[in-house]
Every structure is written in structure tokens, then in C-alpha cells.
Amino acid sequence: MGHWLTRNIVEPGKLPLLLALAAFVLTFLVTRVITRLIRAGKGPFRNIKPGGMHVHHVVPGVVLMVIGGFGAVSSGRHGFGAAAVAVLFGMGAGLVLDEFALVLHLDDVYWTEQGRKSVEIVVLTAALVTLVLAGFLPFGVNELTPQEMHDRGIVVVNVLGNFLIALFALAKGKPRIALIGAVVPFVAIVGAVRLARPGSPWARRFYRRRPGARRRARVRAYRHDARWAAVRNRIHDLLAGAPDR
């Protein structure tokens, strides 16, 4: 494990990225736990309201991102300084994207249906950064053997191919399948080969003169939503907390 970490993470200068990703995910999870405790009135945590004004955690998140971002620009990819500013940036990004929906709507929608967008953005960001880490590109790795070059080439081709399939699923109006499929191989194939959802870019472009396909797409979307909406909502409630009804 140590050799793998050195060859694939430390040597190419990806350790700051790994630390930023870990800090990002951990900060998001801790923040969600704390906000849910505050909402339930449990524990020692309380909202920060100096002068009666509620300070959202996106504010310290922006500050940490600015410090970490400028610190990363002024430092290299190796050493303690690079690792420290990467952690600060990851923490700031976790705080900011946890309130992404608030920034998007310019309204306090944290505990509403719209607030669930924050969780989806966090998962998407973590997935994309994981793809970058797992790309195993040979750049920055010294003295690769022909076998290592071959293995890395296969991984890169598979990752790119899987990502392209995920784009097809996204064009067919299936963002969740595309998101999972971008990380987990073969999942996106399901969304890519099945009928597109009504109103998706694919349906607007290719079902325009196919009334039968449009009708089947509407029926399939209705049945799918009726079957899985409750399960999807329970998962959202588990991750993000139940919205205000």
C-alpha cells in the first residue's frame, strides 16, 4: 500500500488533492451532523447570530477557500505548506457547497426540497475529484516500466470511455445514473441505452418526430417515478435531512 501511495499519489504531486478531497468530504459530513443537531435542539451547537444576523457557514467557507486557493497558487505540489493549504481549501469547499442551493437561489432553502441540490453537487464534486485521483496518468511518475505504462493506459481508456457513456445518460435526463456511472463502471450503460426522459436534451432532439417514442418515454418515466420516488426521498432525507413540509 505504501509503494502504491508513493508511486501514484505522492510522486505525481497528487497528495494535496487527496488531502483536499478528504477534508472536503469530512467537513461536509460533520457540517450536516451539526446542522441537524442544531435543528433538533440537541447538543452544544447553536446558530451564530451576532447582532441578530444569522451567519451561514458559507461565509467561513468562502474565507477558507480564498486562503487555501491563494496558498495553493503560491506553493508547489509537495511539502507541508501545499498539504496545509489543500486541507484549508477542502474544508472551505465543503462548507460552501453544503449551502450551494442557498447561493443558487439567493434564499435560505437549506431545509427545503431545493436545498437537496447541495447534496447532489457535493456528491458530483467528490466523484469528479476521485476520477482525477484515480486516473493514474503517467505524468510526474518516474521510470515507468512498459507494463506500468500499459496498465495505466488501460485504466485511462476505461475511465474516459465510462465518462463518455455517463454523458449519454446525462443527455437522456438521468443525472443520478450518470453521476453514479461516472464512478462505478457499467452503471451508466443502463441510462445510456434506455429511453430518454421527457424534456431531456436527447428527447427534444431525437423524439421530435417520433410520437411513439415520446409516448413510451412518458409512460416509462411515470412508472419509474411512481416506483422509486419514495425510496429516493428517503435516501435524500437520510443524507440531507427531511425538508420542511
Secondary structure, DSSP 8 states (H G I E B T S, - for coil): -HHHHIIIIITTT-HHHHHHHHHHHHHHHHHHHHHHHHHHT-SS-----GGG----THHHHHHHHHHHHHHHHHS-SSSHHHHHHHHHHHHHHHHHHHTHHHHHHTS--TTSSTTHHHHHHHHHHHHHHHHHHHT---TT--S--HHHHHHHHHHHHHHHHHHHHHHHHHHTT-HHHHHHHHHSTTHHHHHHHS---TTSHHHHHHSTT-HHHHHHHHHHHHHHHHHHHHHHHHHHHHHH-----
